[in-house]
């Protein structure tokens, strides 16, 4: 797993009840010097494929929650 994905995965684990959007992940990444919104979107999809997140909503309002979060 890349260091970038580890940053996101750690943030998700620290607050499992939070809803993750591309915007929220992008703000986290910008704080770590990772500037591209597309990267945040792609990494949310990757963590969904790995079983870390569950995807919700239509394509134009997608959001994610930690798998198993209440």
JOUR-V823910 format. One record per pair of residues at least 6 apart in sequence whose ideal C-beta (glycine too) atoms are under 6 Angstrom apart, sorted by the first residue. I is the first residue (numbers start at 1). GAP is how many residues later the second one is. D is the distance in Angstrom with one decimal. If there is no record, write none. Layout:
BEGIN
[[I;GAP;D] [I;GAP;D]]
END
This chain:
BEGIN
[[5;38;5.8] [7;25;5.7] [8;17;6.0] [8;35;5.5] [11;17;5.6] [12;54;5.3] [16;50;4.3] [16;53;4.3] [17;52;5.4] [19;44;5.0] [19;46;5.9] [20;44;4.3] [21;42;5.0] [22;18;5.2] [22;19;4.6] [25;15;3.8] [25;19;5.7] [26;11;4.8] [26;14;4.0] [29;11;5.4] [44;20;5.4] [47;6;4.7] [48;7;5.0] [51;16;5.9] [53;11;4.2] [54;11;5.3] [54;13;5.1] [55;9;5.6] [56;7;5.3] [57;6;5.4]]
END
